[in-house]
Structures are given as C-alpha cells and as structure tokens.
Amino acid sequence: MPSICLLFHVNKPRWLKHYTFFDIDHDHVYEDSERNIENLNTSAEKCYLPANRIMLDLIKRYKGDFRVAFSITGVLLDQLEKYRVDVLESFKRLADTGCVEFVGETYYHSLAYLYSVREFREQVMLHGKKIKTLFGQTPRTLRHTELIYNSALAKYAEKMGYHVIVAEGADKILGWRSPNYVYRPSGCKTLKLLLRNHRLSDDIAFHFSDPKWSEHPFAADKYANWIQSMNDTGDVINLFMNYETFGEHQADETGILDFLRRLPREILAHPDFRFQTPLEIAGNCTPADELDVDDYISWADAERDLEARLGNALQKDAIAALYSMESKVRRRKEAIFLHTWRMLQASDHFFYMRTKGLADGDVHKQSNPYGSPYDAYINYMNIIDDFSGYLGKKEVRN
Amino acid sequence: MRILMFGWEFPPHVSGGLGTACFGITKALVALGHRISFVVPGWPGEDFPSHVELISAPAIPMRAENIDAPDIFSGLQIRLINSALRPYLNDGQYEKQRRQSDLPLDEKDWMEKEVSRVFRASGPYGPDLIAEVMRYARAAGVIAADQSFDVIHAHDWMTVFAGLYAKEASGKPLVLHIHSLEFDRSGENVNQDIFYLERCGMVLCDHVIAVSNYTKNLIIKHYGIDPDKISVVHNAVSRREAPRVYHWEKDPDKKVVLFLGRITFQKGPDYFVDAAARVLKEFPEITFVMAGAGDMMSRMIERVAELHIGGNFHFTGFLQAAEVERIFSMSDMYVMPSVSEPFGISSLEAMVYDVPVIISRQSGAAEILDHVLKVDFWDVDEIANKIIAILRHPSLAEEIVERSREQLRSVHWEKAAEKIVAVYRLMLH
C-alpha cells in the first residue's frame, strides 16, 4: 500500500541591500528590510494564505486521509511573527489538525554543517525550540538545507535524536534502486532515510506551467494516473518541493492551485493509496536496503552536488571568510552579532554567486536581487568586511 | 554569393571598432565561401599591409579608374576610392586632410547643388565632408555598374549614399549595417544632416542590420523604422594567433586600470576620471591609464589636474595596434563607461587578453556578456566600487577571467557571418 509523502519547504530569502565599498565602516545595517517585507507580502498573498486554506480544506474533507509535512525556516517564522501574523495563524490552524508534521532544519537556512558542526547543531536546536513553541511539536525528521546529505550527516542526525532524514533521490546514489522505498543510512541503527522522487516532484515544481513540456497542459487526474500506475513498485512516493511553487513560482493563472486542490481526490480514488507524513512512513516501513553515501548530494542542478552554492572560487572565498569569523563572533557574546553572522549564512547568498549551470536556475531568477553573480559577491564581501571591522569595535551603538 | 560592400576603414587604418568589425565580418564571410568586393575611401600611397598592393589609382569617381587591391585573403578584394573620408573626422580635420592631399575638385559644382538640396550647410561635419560623402557615393555607382554581384552591404552613415547609388545602378538589394548612430556619437546635440542621412538610408534600404538590441531599439525609437526590417547581429572578436608576448610585464604590485577608446562624449571618459579620483582616495598606489585621443582629451587632462591625481593618471594619446596589445597585456582591468555604445568590441578584445572588464549597461556588448561587471555609466560610486572589488579580491578577477575564456569560445565572427548570410537570403529568396 504505497503512501504519498508531501513535504513542502517554506523559506523567503532575505535580501541584502546594495552595499558598496564606501559604505564600509559607515553603515552596519545589511538587509533591505523594505524589500524583504514586500517580498514576504507577495508570498503571503500569492502562496501562503491561499495554499494554506486549500491544505486546511483538504485535511477537513478527507478526515485524516490527507496529511502533509512542512519545513519552515526559523527566519521565515520570525518574519511572519513580526509582519504577517495572519499567515502564522494559518500554519497554527494546520498544526492543530494533527495531520501536519513540522520538520527540523537549520534556523537560518544555513550550510553550517559543512563548515561548523557546532553551529549546525545550535541552529537545528534553536529551530526545534521555535517549532515546539509555535506548533507544539518537536521535530523528529531532519531536512538539511538544499537537501544536502551524506552518511556522516545521517549518523550525526541519529545521534541528535532524529528518527528520519530526507534527501534527494539522486540517480548516482541509487543506481538501479528506486527512490520509492525507505532506506537505512549506512552506519545508522534506527534512522530512516526518505528519498525525493525528483521526476514526479519536478513535474509539479518545474514542468507544470512550461508550455514546451510534452505533457502540457497538465491535469491532476493525469498525474494521479502516473502515481497509481506505480502501485506495487514501492512503499512511498516522496514529493518534496518549495511551497512557493503553488501560486508564486507558478502563478495561480497556470492552474497550479487548482491542481493542488484536486490532486488528493484523484489519488485517493484508488483505495491502495494514502497520504502520510515522513515520521508516519518511517514508523510503518522497514528499510529495503542500506545506502552508503560518501560524497555530498543535494537537490540542485543535474549533477545533484554542491556546485550551485559552493562550486566556484567566489562562493568558496565568501563562505570561508564568513566562517573564519566564528570564534570572534562567539567571543563577543552579543545576540546582535550572532544573529547578523547567522543571517549572513543563508544558502541563498551563495546561490546568487553561481557562475555556471544556470539551466534550472530559471525558477530562482525572478527572485534574485542581483544582476550578476559578480555583483552578488562584491556586495556580500563588502558587508563581510564591514561586519568584521564592526566585530572588532569595543562599543556598539545600536 | 557575391557581395559588394562599402566601408569607411579597413585594417591597418583603424580608428574605431568599425574597421575591426569589417575585417572580422569579411574574413568570416569569405571563409563561408562568399566573395566580396570591399570599397573603401583611401589615398593612393597609403600603406596597406604588404600583402595588399594597389593596382590602379583613381582620380575622382565620375571618371574613376578604380583602384583594385589584390586579395588580403582569398575571396576578398579591396577597392580604394580616392577620398579623404575617415569615419570619425570632424570638419576641421577633413579640411586639413583635403588640402594636404590635393584632392581634385572638378566635380564640385554638381555636388554643391545636390548637397544644398539635401543638407543645410552647417553642423560639425560641415558641407565639405557631406559633399565628400556624395562624391564617394557617385564612385559607388560607377563601380556598381561594372561589377556583378548579388547583394550590396553598406556600413554606417558615410556609405549610405554609396549603397543607394549602387542599388539604383544595379537593382540589387541593399543591406545597411548600423555600427553606430548619430545619437550615440553626439548625444542630445545631434547633427540633423547626419541624422537625416542615416534615416534616409534605413528607410530606402531593403534591410537593416543593427549590432545590438540596444542599437535596434534606438533605431526604432529615434528613426521610426519598422522593427521587422531590423535584424540584430552582434559583433565578435578575432582570436589572437600570436602567443601573448607581453604577459610577463604585469607587475603584481602595480595595478593598472585602463580606459581605451576615443576620448569623446560618447565614451564617457569623464566618468572614468571621476571614478579614478574616488578609488585613488582609498588606494593611492593604483595607476590609471587613459589610452586614445579625441576632442575631450584636453578637458580630461585639466580635470585630472584639478583633482590632483596626475601622479597616478596617464594619457597615452592614440595607440597603434601593437601598442594596444601591449597596454591590454599590462592592465589589470578594462573600464568602458560609454554613455551610449552600440556594441563596444574593445571589451571583447580586453577579454581576449584575460583582462577583467567593467562595462556600462548602456552598451550592446552587455547584452551578450555574462562575465563582465556591469554599471550605469553615470554611477561613479558604483564604477569605483567595482574597480576596488577587482583590486581587492583576486578570486573575483580569476573567476571572471576563467568564465570569460569559456564564453569567448562561443563568440566568433563565423556566427555573425552566418546571421548576415541569413539576412542576404531573406532579401534574395
């Protein structure tokens, strides 16, 4: 009896303002707050509110047969608390149904695990606390930023008490195997691994509104047929994607919200299928095999590696400069410094610096504050420079 | 296909991007198997490269014995028309050259009539230069009458009448290739005669080729030409065949920031000087070089003195090809802050020399280059910010250079030539 596992990632990159060399030592405010509120409002109106309304309707209508999981970054939750309580309330109402799982991740949409395990741990715990406070759950499933994964991370997640970890169902780690089973990360005793079915996920997240796609126009019944034809070929179909897919990356006019509204009915029409959250699936399924993954994988690009964020000299230079400040930041023992440093860790800053392989970057293009990767790097490095100098100053005037 | 082509300049007599572009285009067209007669104004005795020899000398067009030069490369024939026309002359310079050259003026009468009919005798180029354009055009008619060809291809305003005469004489289609507009060169102080000539050419020709979308949009906006009549063919750059001779000269402790181009309103030299002053305040050890000549040069020298940055700011004057190669090799970055740049081939040339490039968004090259830094020409702080970024972050320069090399592989004249041939075929279908 295959399950459908929906996991929506919810995050709104916080843009930095235009910051030149001549601002260094004069201006210690780095974010473009006005623009960020504007972007948040756009997502709230186009996606979060209407999509959450649909989720709530579906949960009520199917009385527990429709279930869904969210991974919401801490920084987004902060923004919602501050500027869009209505959206936060709608997530809380979803939490109250008992049909929604909230998944753990870094608070600041960070790549910290790759540079500082201590920082990673602190951020994940901070995020867990936030989820507990707002939604009354303690996350037991871990999703690393950009679905970055390897076996060592899995071991660490198990040590931290997680029951499930999610990753990209990359062909290069699966080989002949199917992403539609639960796996056991090598070296782990209890942790279970769920792998994103990238083909079926991307059909919704990328291809849905593409008029050049051979399946266009795409309806929920067609999609449900594909999924139902996979009966007997697995235990779970993991559909992981950005929540902003619904109504923002793909506008309402494309029919994407309607698709979301209809899909559960079409899928549940087949009695063998049901929706479950990652934790429920892990509880019900035994691992089909052990998976050993040495090199990091992620959900980015055709290569599914770290190239999109940490591939070129600019990205490596920038992130090295950032993490080299860790001990200095911690010695300062001031919340404002720690917060600023963490804010600068957001994976998006490095994504904007990518200089090649722009093929699947189209979705992100519309939400990129920079004209070029070089502009992104120059802006970021100027800010890093100022922050570094600011850290060294004795008195802080806010 | 046989192409009758009209230009202003051809290497080695190059004062701007036009000659470079004509060289690249003709070479690629010939490589594709087409044959070209290239008609260019010039003086007998002017030294073309040794592999070009003048066969006969012209007097004036109406009784022209045309000069045929042997092939520069097989398939291209250069024909000189005795004329003082040079692409970027102003009237004063033209007068000087004309006197020096004993240009016979027997045809002056009909020209005067024709010119006064069409043009007001005023503006920076003056009636004599315009008259010279007409004379060149008459010669074109003569050449067109005794040549056989399939299509006429004319480059920029000075060859408009030549193209039109040739079209009239032969009945063959005329393609007008716009490398630069009066709007680019003169900003708001447009010379109405030149503007009229450009518009006249674009209205009467069969198809327009623009070197960028930027130029295409100017043509639509200011000249009212039907967008469907305009095709965009971006310029390219020739690979250097010789190995880098001067590479070793780069001194890592002495950073050089280069401006190279005509020192005129169009190229934005004043923004470069102001940005240099901004950078030198923070990094007093940097060297700025302004290479080229032009009517704003003395003003720029004064401005540099006013800003007290003369110690770090050098003017080279006009540079010959070998010196251009040398200055690119010595430079750590190239800045092209053009106010209005139809394309800007020099940015591609800088890339060939592994020099990181900062160009204005108001340029055609910006449309096709992903691995350059782009600025608005008026944003002096941002130009300075980007110059400083390249100076301070070696990984930035390295990444730009590496990706530029990759991108340059897909920027070549063969691609441009193929698009041009597609335009020809459209005319001949």
Chai-1 contact restraints between the chains, C-beta under 6 A:
chainA,res_idxA,chainB,res_idxB,connection_type,confidence,min_distance_angstrom,max_distance_angstrom,comment,restraint_id
A,T20,B,N385,contact,1.0,0.0,6.0,A-B,restraint_1
A,F21,B,N385,contact,1.0,0.0,6.0,A-B,restraint_2
A,F21,B,I388,contact,1.0,0.0,6.0,A-B,restraint_3
A,N312,B,E399,contact,1.0,0.0,6.0,A-B,restraint_4
A,A313,B,S395,contact,1.0,0.0,6.0,A-B,restraint_5
A,A313,B,E398,contact,1.0,0.0,6.0,A-B,restraint_6
A,A313,B,E399,contact,1.0,0.0,6.0,A-B,restraint_7
A,L314,B,S395,contact,1.0,0.0,6.0,A-B,restraint_8
A,L314,B,E399,contact,1.0,0.0,6.0,A-B,restraint_9
A,D317,B,S395,contact,1.0,0.0,6.0,A-B,restraint_10
A,T355,B,R403,contact,1.0,0.0,6.0,A-B,restraint_11
A,Y374,B,L373,contact,1.0,0.0,6.0,A-B,restraint_12
A,I378,B,A389,contact,1.0,0.0,6.0,A-B,restraint_13
